[in-house]
Amino acid sequence: MNRLRLREVLKRVLAEGTNEHDDNVYQVSKCSPQCAYRCSQTQYKKPCLFFCNKRCNACLCVPSGLYGNKGECPCYSNRKTKRGGPKCP
């Protein structure tokens, strides 16, 4: 992620202030361990980790748990495939 994009994301997160899911907002460095946990039970680990880390780097958020809870991170849950299905794990 280029620095300009990261700067924009950080400004947006800081401008939004606090919300009820502050415990799910991470620094980019915390994306990898959170995504590793989220993808730990899937049989498709490599694509799960790839897309989870990609969304976390963009949104600075990973939903809690192993599956679902996407409402905690709207930026995360708004991504769709070409067929309209969920893109992120």
URMO-V152910 format. One line per field, one symbol per residue. ss: DSSP state (@ for helix, = for strand, . for the rest). phi: phi as a letter, one per 40 degrees, with the letter a starting at -180 (. if undefined). A space follows every 10 residues. Layout:
ss=???
phi=???
This chain:
ss=..@@@@@@@@ @@@@@@.... .@@@=..@@@ @@@@@@@@.. ....@@@@@@ @@@@@@@@@. =........@ @@.@@@@..= .....=...
phi=.ccccccccc ccccccgcac bdcbcbcdcc cdcccccccc bccbcccccd ccccccccbf abccgcagfc ccbdcccccb cdcgccccc
